[in-house]
């Protein structure tokens, strides 16, 4: 029983270590051709300010 428990602890530790390394590695890249002129999280034109239709005809 003790041998089984030690093997299970070792296996679990390896799985957690592998998952942690994958988490820390992430998906970053050094590829510079992916630079866009506008950031993906920047506000869209309709998300800020007063709509242009309210000032038409004034």
Chimera marker file (.cmm) of the C-alpha trace (Angstrom):
<marker_set name="trace">
<marker id="1" x="0.000" y="0.000" z="0.000" r="1" g="1" b="0" radius="0.5"/>
<marker id="2" x="2.845" y="2.385" z="0.850" r="1" g="1" b="0" radius="0.5"/>
<marker id="3" x="4.554" y="1.735" z="-2.497" r="1" g="1" b="0" radius="0.5"/>
<marker id="4" x="1.348" y="2.497" z="-4.420" r="1" g="1" b="0" radius="0.5"/>
<marker id="5" x="0.889" y="5.745" z="-2.489" r="1" g="1" b="0" radius="0.5"/>
<marker id="6" x="4.472" y="6.878" z="-3.248" r="1" g="1" b="0" radius="0.5"/>
<marker id="7" x="4.023" y="6.119" z="-6.953" r="1" g="1" b="0" radius="0.5"/>
<marker id="8" x="0.744" y="8.037" z="-7.025" r="1" g="1" b="0" radius="0.5"/>
<marker id="9" x="2.337" y="11.033" z="-5.285" r="1" g="1" b="0" radius="0.5"/>
<marker id="10" x="5.228" y="11.020" z="-7.738" r="1" g="1" b="0" radius="0.5"/>
<marker id="11" x="2.876" y="10.807" z="-10.737" r="1" g="1" b="0" radius="0.5"/>
<marker id="12" x="0.670" y="13.589" z="-9.371" r="1" g="1" b="0" radius="0.5"/>
<marker id="13" x="3.712" y="15.767" z="-8.713" r="1" g="1" b="0" radius="0.5"/>
<marker id="14" x="4.954" y="15.266" z="-12.278" r="1" g="1" b="0" radius="0.5"/>
<marker id="15" x="1.537" y="16.156" z="-13.714" r="1" g="1" b="0" radius="0.5"/>
<marker id="16" x="1.345" y="19.322" z="-11.592" r="1" g="1" b="0" radius="0.5"/>
<marker id="17" x="4.892" y="20.295" z="-12.530" r="1" g="1" b="0" radius="0.5"/>
<marker id="18" x="4.213" y="19.792" z="-16.240" r="1" g="1" b="0" radius="0.5"/>
<marker id="19" x="0.993" y="21.828" z="-15.986" r="1" g="1" b="0" radius="0.5"/>
<marker id="20" x="2.790" y="24.598" z="-14.135" r="1" g="1" b="0" radius="0.5"/>
<marker id="21" x="5.525" y="24.741" z="-16.753" r="1" g="1" b="0" radius="0.5"/>
<marker id="22" x="2.969" y="24.929" z="-19.554" r="1" g="1" b="0" radius="0.5"/>
<marker id="23" x="1.141" y="27.710" z="-17.690" r="1" g="1" b="0" radius="0.5"/>
<marker id="24" x="4.334" y="29.700" z="-17.202" r="1" g="1" b="0" radius="0.5"/>
<marker id="25" x="5.463" y="29.208" z="-20.809" r="1" g="1" b="0" radius="0.5"/>
<marker id="26" x="2.246" y="30.747" z="-22.147" r="1" g="1" b="0" radius="0.5"/>
<marker id="27" x="1.646" y="31.586" z="-25.781" r="1" g="1" b="0" radius="0.5"/>
<marker id="28" x="3.937" y="34.563" z="-26.232" r="1" g="1" b="0" radius="0.5"/>
<marker id="29" x="5.871" y="35.082" z="-29.401" r="1" g="1" b="0" radius="0.5"/>
<marker id="30" x="8.681" y="37.298" z="-30.568" r="1" g="1" b="0" radius="0.5"/>
<marker id="31" x="7.116" y="37.578" z="-34.022" r="1" g="1" b="0" radius="0.5"/>
<marker id="32" x="6.929" y="41.283" z="-34.847" r="1" g="1" b="0" radius="0.5"/>
<marker id="33" x="4.767" y="40.961" z="-37.981" r="1" g="1" b="0" radius="0.5"/>
<marker id="34" x="1.708" y="40.574" z="-35.741" r="1" g="1" b="0" radius="0.5"/>
<marker id="35" x="1.839" y="44.233" z="-34.659" r="1" g="1" b="0" radius="0.5"/>
<marker id="36" x="-1.433" y="45.886" z="-35.569" r="1" g="1" b="0" radius="0.5"/>
<marker id="37" x="-1.924" y="49.661" z="-35.815" r="1" g="1" b="0" radius="0.5"/>
<marker id="38" x="-4.775" y="49.502" z="-33.286" r="1" g="1" b="0" radius="0.5"/>
<marker id="39" x="-4.643" y="47.294" z="-30.194" r="1" g="1" b="0" radius="0.5"/>
<marker id="40" x="-7.214" y="44.511" z="-29.972" r="1" g="1" b="0" radius="0.5"/>
<marker id="41" x="-8.541" y="45.817" z="-26.659" r="1" g="1" b="0" radius="0.5"/>
<marker id="42" x="-8.860" y="49.453" z="-27.724" r="1" g="1" b="0" radius="0.5"/>
<marker id="43" x="-12.320" y="51.029" z="-27.759" r="1" g="1" b="0" radius="0.5"/>
<marker id="44" x="-14.354" y="50.691" z="-30.921" r="1" g="1" b="0" radius="0.5"/>
<marker id="45" x="-15.762" y="53.786" z="-32.610" r="1" g="1" b="0" radius="0.5"/>
<marker id="46" x="-19.261" y="53.125" z="-31.267" r="1" g="1" b="0" radius="0.5"/>
<marker id="47" x="-18.140" y="52.511" z="-27.671" r="1" g="1" b="0" radius="0.5"/>
<marker id="48" x="-17.183" y="56.047" z="-26.661" r="1" g="1" b="0" radius="0.5"/>
<marker id="49" x="-18.633" y="59.520" z="-26.962" r="1" g="1" b="0" radius="0.5"/>
<marker id="50" x="-22.020" y="60.673" z="-28.085" r="1" g="1" b="0" radius="0.5"/>
<marker id="51" x="-23.406" y="59.164" z="-31.294" r="1" g="1" b="0" radius="0.5"/>
<marker id="52" x="-22.947" y="61.445" z="-34.282" r="1" g="1" b="0" radius="0.5"/>
<marker id="53" x="-26.639" y="61.172" z="-35.187" r="1" g="1" b="0" radius="0.5"/>
<marker id="54" x="-27.657" y="63.268" z="-32.174" r="1" g="1" b="0" radius="0.5"/>
<marker id="55" x="-25.877" y="66.350" z="-33.514" r="1" g="1" b="0" radius="0.5"/>
<marker id="56" x="-27.044" y="66.159" z="-37.114" r="1" g="1" b="0" radius="0.5"/>
<marker id="57" x="-29.043" y="69.199" z="-38.221" r="1" g="1" b="0" radius="0.5"/>
<marker id="58" x="-27.938" y="71.450" z="-35.366" r="1" g="1" b="0" radius="0.5"/>
<link id1="1" id2="2" r="1" g="1" b="0" radius="0.2"/>
<link id1="2" id2="3" r="1" g="1" b="0" radius="0.2"/>
<link id1="3" id2="4" r="1" g="1" b="0" radius="0.2"/>
<link id1="4" id2="5" r="1" g="1" b="0" radius="0.2"/>
<link id1="5" id2="6" r="1" g="1" b="0" radius="0.2"/>
<link id1="6" id2="7" r="1" g="1" b="0" radius="0.2"/>
<link id1="7" id2="8" r="1" g="1" b="0" radius="0.2"/>
<link id1="8" id2="9" r="1" g="1" b="0" radius="0.2"/>
<link id1="9" id2="10" r="1" g="1" b="0" radius="0.2"/>
<link id1="10" id2="11" r="1" g="1" b="0" radius="0.2"/>
<link id1="11" id2="12" r="1" g="1" b="0" radius="0.2"/>
<link id1="12" id2="13" r="1" g="1" b="0" radius="0.2"/>
<link id1="13" id2="14" r="1" g="1" b="0" radius="0.2"/>
<link id1="14" id2="15" r="1" g="1" b="0" radius="0.2"/>
<link id1="15" id2="16" r="1" g="1" b="0" radius="0.2"/>
<link id1="16" id2="17" r="1" g="1" b="0" radius="0.2"/>
<link id1="17" id2="18" r="1" g="1" b="0" radius="0.2"/>
<link id1="18" id2="19" r="1" g="1" b="0" radius="0.2"/>
<link id1="19" id2="20" r="1" g="1" b="0" radius="0.2"/>
<link id1="20" id2="21" r="1" g="1" b="0" radius="0.2"/>
<link id1="21" id2="22" r="1" g="1" b="0" radius="0.2"/>
<link id1="22" id2="23" r="1" g="1" b="0" radius="0.2"/>
<link id1="23" id2="24" r="1" g="1" b="0" radius="0.2"/>
<link id1="24" id2="25" r="1" g="1" b="0" radius="0.2"/>
<link id1="25" id2="26" r="1" g="1" b="0" radius="0.2"/>
<link id1="26" id2="27" r="1" g="1" b="0" radius="0.2"/>
<link id1="27" id2="28" r="1" g="1" b="0" radius="0.2"/>
<link id1="28" id2="29" r="1" g="1" b="0" radius="0.2"/>
<link id1="29" id2="30" r="1" g="1" b="0" radius="0.2"/>
<link id1="30" id2="31" r="1" g="1" b="0" radius="0.2"/>
<link id1="31" id2="32" r="1" g="1" b="0" radius="0.2"/>
<link id1="32" id2="33" r="1" g="1" b="0" radius="0.2"/>
<link id1="33" id2="34" r="1" g="1" b="0" radius="0.2"/>
<link id1="34" id2="35" r="1" g="1" b="0" radius="0.2"/>
<link id1="35" id2="36" r="1" g="1" b="0" radius="0.2"/>
<link id1="36" id2="37" r="1" g="1" b="0" radius="0.2"/>
<link id1="37" id2="38" r="1" g="1" b="0" radius="0.2"/>
<link id1="38" id2="39" r="1" g="1" b="0" radius="0.2"/>
<link id1="39" id2="40" r="1" g="1" b="0" radius="0.2"/>
<link id1="40" id2="41" r="1" g="1" b="0" radius="0.2"/>
<link id1="41" id2="42" r="1" g="1" b="0" radius="0.2"/>
<link id1="42" id2="43" r="1" g="1" b="0" radius="0.2"/>
<link id1="43" id2="44" r="1" g="1" b="0" radius="0.2"/>
<link id1="44" id2="45" r="1" g="1" b="0" radius="0.2"/>
<link id1="45" id2="46" r="1" g="1" b="0" radius="0.2"/>
<link id1="46" id2="47" r="1" g="1" b="0" radius="0.2"/>
<link id1="47" id2="48" r="1" g="1" b="0" radius="0.2"/>
<link id1="48" id2="49" r="1" g="1" b="0" radius="0.2"/>
<link id1="49" id2="50" r="1" g="1" b="0" radius="0.2"/>
<link id1="50" id2="51" r="1" g="1" b="0" radius="0.2"/>
<link id1="51" id2="52" r="1" g="1" b="0" radius="0.2"/>
<link id1="52" id2="53" r="1" g="1" b="0" radius="0.2"/>
<link id1="53" id2="54" r="1" g="1" b="0" radius="0.2"/>
<link id1="54" id2="55" r="1" g="1" b="0" radius="0.2"/>
<link id1="55" id2="56" r="1" g="1" b="0" radius="0.2"/>
<link id1="56" id2="57" r="1" g="1" b="0" radius="0.2"/>
<link id1="57" id2="58" r="1" g="1" b="0" radius="0.2"/>
</marker_set>
